[in-house]
Amino acid sequence: MDLKESWDVESAMQVLQHKTVDAKLWAEAVEWLMLYGPEEIRELLLQASGTATHECFPDLAAKGYAADGQPCYNVEDLAKSLNISREDAETMIKEKEKAHKIHHFIDEEDTMKVQ
């Protein structure tokens, strides 16, 4: 079953509020909400994600911003922060693209640069 069809807002929110839920299930619910949830929930989760990224990976810096304002990172920098190879990072991103049917790789020319 497609991720989009696997959840609805009510079931995803129940998982997020459960005190002893499996981490993988929780992450899947968050992923669904970030992709398909109501705008106000998506905005809150994206803000939380940005805060968590900054706290957990303080050396990782956005190289630019997409048209929608989302930060864009260099794949090499992501791989280094995660202690994985560039190839593994690219594979992970490509798998997410396929699963979400959303293009995650953005050409550097299409980003607004950080000054």
C-alpha positions in Angstrom: 0.0 0.0 0.0 1.2 3.5 -0.9 2.3 5.7 2.1 -0.3 8.3 1.3 -3.1 5.8 1.6 -1.6 4.1 4.7 -2.6 6.9 7.1 -5.1 9.7 7.8 -4.7 12.7 10.1 -6.6 11.0 13.0 -4.5 7.8 13.0 -1.2 9.7 12.5 -2.0 12.0 15.4 -2.9 9.1 17.7 0.5 7.5 17.0 2.3 10.8 17.8 0.5 11.2 21.1 1.0 7.6 22.2 3.5 7.3 25.0 5.0 3.9 24.2 4.8 3.7 20.4 7.5 2.0 18.3 10.0 4.5 17.0 9.7 3.3 13.4 5.9 3.6 13.5 6.2 7.1 15.0 8.6 8.2 12.3 6.3 6.9 9.6 3.3 8.9 11.1 5.5 12.0 11.3 6.6 11.5 7.7 3.0 11.1 6.5 2.0 14.3 8.4 4.9 16.3 6.9 3.9 15.2 3.4 0.1 15.0 3.5 -1.1 16.5 6.8 -2.9 19.8 7.3 -0.8 22.9 6.6 -0.6 24.0 10.2 0.6 20.6 11.4 3.2 20.4 8.5 4.5 23.9 9.5 4.9 22.9 13.1 6.7 19.6 12.2 9.0 21.4 9.7 9.9 23.9 12.4 10.6 21.1 14.9 12.6 19.3 12.3 14.7 22.4 11.7 15.3 22.8 15.4 16.2 19.1 15.8 18.6 19.2 12.7 20.4 22.2 14.2 20.6 20.6 17.7 21.7 17.2 16.5 23.9 18.3 13.5 25.3 21.7 14.5 27.9 21.6 11.8 25.4 20.9 9.0 24.4 24.2 7.3 21.9 24.8 4.5 23.6 25.8 1.3 20.5 27.5 0.0 16.7 27.5 0.2 14.1 26.1 -2.1 11.3 28.3 -3.6 9.0 27.1 -0.7 11.6 28.2 1.9 12.8 24.8 2.8 16.5 24.5 3.5 18.7 22.7 0.9 21.7 20.7 1.9 24.7 19.4 0.0 24.5 15.6 -0.2 28.2 15.3 0.7 27.6 17.3 3.9 24.5 15.2 4.8 26.5 12.0 4.3 29.3 13.3 6.5 26.9 14.3 9.2 25.3 10.9 9.2 28.6 9.1 9.0 27.6 7.3 5.8 29.0 7.4 2.2 27.8 9.9 -0.3 26.4 6.9 -2.3 24.4 5.7 0.6 23.0 9.2 1.2 22.0 9.5 -2.5 20.4 6.0 -2.3 18.3 7.0 0.8 17.2 10.2 -0.9 16.3 8.4 -4.2 14.3 5.8 -2.2 12.3 8.6 -0.5 11.7 10.2 -3.9 10.3 7.0 -5.2 8.2 6.3 -2.1 6.8 9.9 -1.9 6.6 10.5 -5.7 8.3 13.9 -4.9 11.5 15.2 -6.2 14.0 15.8 -3.4 17.1 16.6 -5.3 17.2 20.2 -6.3 19.7 21.7 -8.7 21.9 24.2 -6.9 21.0 26.8 -9.6 17.3 26.6 -8.5 18.0 27.5 -4.9 18.3 30.9 -3.2 21.8 31.1 -1.8 22.7 31.7 1.8 24.6 35.0 2.2 
